[in-house]
Amino acid sequence: MADYALTGANGGAISGLLAVALFIPGLAVGVRRLHDVGKSGWFTLIVFVPLVGAIWLLVLACTEGTPGPNQYGEDPKGRVLAF
């Protein structure tokens, strides 16, 4: 029964709703990660360039963030949450 709800004749309404519900938070996390490396959030659109765009976005996501504050705020690794 659950399989039908995900992939049934109506095109997977639950899957569609889940994709829409996760798109905005996923986009927000991606933009914050790009801000960590000093890039604009608009760099997420580079994924629409076939093959090269996805690879370049992956490289940016795996790059070490800029040390210290940048134009998007403080360095999140610079904060110590010790008592």
GUMARGU-938814 format. One record per residue (C-alpha): residue in one letter; residue number from 1; chain; z, x, y. Coordinates in steps of 0.001 Angstrom, whole numbers, always signed. Layout:
<nutors>
nutor rest = a; nr = NUM; kette = A; w = Z; u = X; v = Y
...
</nutors>
This chain:
<nutors>
nutor rest = m; nr = 1; kette = A; w = +0; u = +0; v = +0
nutor rest = a; nr = 2; kette = A; w = +839; u = +2797; v = +2456
nutor rest = d; nr = 3; kette = A; w = -2495; u = +4500; v = +1706
nutor rest = y; nr = 4; kette = A; w = -4351; u = +1372; v = +2733
nutor rest = a; nr = 5; kette = A; w = -2484; u = +1315; v = +6055
nutor rest = l; nr = 6; kette = A; w = -3604; u = +4876; v = +6772
nutor rest = t; nr = 7; kette = A; w = -7200; u = +4729; v = +5542
nutor rest = g; nr = 8; kette = A; w = -7931; u = +1043; v = +5016
nutor rest = a; nr = 9; kette = A; w = -10923; u = -1057; v = +5934
nutor rest = n; nr = 10; kette = A; w = -9864; u = -1306; v = +9581
nutor rest = g; nr = 11; kette = A; w = -10508; u = +2405; v = +10138
nutor rest = g; nr = 12; kette = A; w = -6938; u = +3568; v = +9774
nutor rest = a; nr = 13; kette = A; w = -5183; u = +1839; v = +12638
nutor rest = i; nr = 14; kette = A; w = -1929; u = +3639; v = +11943
nutor rest = s; nr = 15; kette = A; w = -3695; u = +7000; v = +11891
nutor rest = g; nr = 16; kette = A; w = -5341; u = +6209; v = +15206
nutor rest = l; nr = 17; kette = A; w = -2071; u = +5169; v = +16811
nutor rest = l; nr = 18; kette = A; w = -364; u = +8286; v = +15493
nutor rest = a; nr = 19; kette = A; w = -3118; u = +10512; v = +16878
nutor rest = v; nr = 20; kette = A; w = -2837; u = +8897; v = +20308
nutor rest = a; nr = 21; kette = A; w = +960; u = +9140; v = +20249
nutor rest = l; nr = 22; kette = A; w = +873; u = +12869; v = +19430
nutor rest = f; nr = 23; kette = A; w = -1979; u = +13843; v = +21758
nutor rest = i; nr = 24; kette = A; w = -31; u = +13845; v = +25044
nutor rest = p; nr = 25; kette = A; w = +2986; u = +15835; v = +23756
nutor rest = g; nr = 26; kette = A; w = +634; u = +18303; v = +22061
nutor rest = l; nr = 27; kette = A; w = -1319; u = +18739; v = +25264
nutor rest = a; nr = 28; kette = A; w = +1903; u = +19275; v = +27228
nutor rest = v; nr = 29; kette = A; w = +3062; u = +21985; v = +24819
nutor rest = g; nr = 30; kette = A; w = -324; u = +23697; v = +25033
nutor rest = v; nr = 31; kette = A; w = -300; u = +23677; v = +28831
nutor rest = r; nr = 32; kette = A; w = +3242; u = +25081; v = +28946
nutor rest = r; nr = 33; kette = A; w = +2217; u = +27871; v = +26565
nutor rest = l; nr = 34; kette = A; w = -755; u = +28731; v = +28760
nutor rest = h; nr = 35; kette = A; w = +1570; u = +28794; v = +31767
nutor rest = d; nr = 36; kette = A; w = +3724; u = +31332; v = +29881
nutor rest = v; nr = 37; kette = A; w = +770; u = +33728; v = +29763
nutor rest = g; nr = 38; kette = A; w = -95; u = +33072; v = +33418
nutor rest = k; nr = 39; kette = A; w = -3121; u = +30832; v = +32835
nutor rest = s; nr = 40; kette = A; w = -3874; u = +27410; v = +34245
nutor rest = g; nr = 41; kette = A; w = -3519; u = +24346; v = +32055
nutor rest = w; nr = 42; kette = A; w = -7227; u = +23742; v = +32569
nutor rest = f; nr = 43; kette = A; w = -7832; u = +26541; v = +30050
nutor rest = t; nr = 44; kette = A; w = -7179; u = +23932; v = +27329
nutor rest = l; nr = 45; kette = A; w = -10683; u = +22628; v = +28045
nutor rest = i; nr = 46; kette = A; w = -12124; u = +25909; v = +26739
nutor rest = v; nr = 47; kette = A; w = -11684; u = +24482; v = +23246
nutor rest = f; nr = 48; kette = A; w = -14846; u = +22423; v = +23858
nutor rest = v; nr = 49; kette = A; w = -16965; u = +25600; v = +23822
nutor rest = p; nr = 50; kette = A; w = -18129; u = +25759; v = +20185
nutor rest = l; nr = 51; kette = A; w = -16334; u = +28356; v = +18013
nutor rest = v; nr = 52; kette = A; w = -15657; u = +30878; v = +20788
nutor rest = g; nr = 53; kette = A; w = -13490; u = +28436; v = +22747
nutor rest = a; nr = 54; kette = A; w = -11169; u = +27682; v = +19843
nutor rest = i; nr = 55; kette = A; w = -10822; u = +31374; v = +18999
nutor rest = w; nr = 56; kette = A; w = -10109; u = +32307; v = +22639
nutor rest = l; nr = 57; kette = A; w = -7484; u = +29545; v = +22934
nutor rest = l; nr = 58; kette = A; w = -5840; u = +30820; v = +19741
nutor rest = v; nr = 59; kette = A; w = -5784; u = +34357; v = +21168
nutor rest = l; nr = 60; kette = A; w = -4179; u = +33082; v = +24377
nutor rest = a; nr = 61; kette = A; w = -1605; u = +31116; v = +22387
nutor rest = c; nr = 62; kette = A; w = -634; u = +34226; v = +20410
nutor rest = t; nr = 63; kette = A; w = -488; u = +36524; v = +23444
nutor rest = e; nr = 64; kette = A; w = +2902; u = +37694; v = +24705
nutor rest = g; nr = 65; kette = A; w = +3914; u = +35866; v = +27880
nutor rest = t; nr = 66; kette = A; w = +4038; u = +37561; v = +31240
nutor rest = p; nr = 67; kette = A; w = +7299; u = +39452; v = +31811
nutor rest = g; nr = 68; kette = A; w = +9425; u = +37984; v = +34569
nutor rest = p; nr = 69; kette = A; w = +8553; u = +34977; v = +36687
nutor rest = n; nr = 70; kette = A; w = +4954; u = +33991; v = +37385
nutor rest = q; nr = 71; kette = A; w = +3365; u = +31315; v = +39581
nutor rest = y; nr = 72; kette = A; w = +4403; u = +28641; v = +37066
nutor rest = g; nr = 73; kette = A; w = +8111; u = +29478; v = +37025
nutor rest = e; nr = 74; kette = A; w = +10734; u = +31721; v = +35498
nutor rest = d; nr = 75; kette = A; w = +10343; u = +33663; v = +32266
nutor rest = p; nr = 76; kette = A; w = +11836; u = +31454; v = +29515
nutor rest = k; nr = 77; kette = A; w = +12750; u = +34545; v = +27492
nutor rest = g; nr = 78; kette = A; w = +14630; u = +35954; v = +30471
nutor rest = r; nr = 79; kette = A; w = +17334; u = +33289; v = +30299
nutor rest = v; nr = 80; kette = A; w = +20343; u = +34057; v = +28142
nutor rest = l; nr = 81; kette = A; w = +22128; u = +31010; v = +26785
nutor rest = a; nr = 82; kette = A; w = +25283; u = +32812; v = +25680
nutor rest = f; nr = 83; kette = A; w = +28803; u = +31730; v = +26525
</nutors>
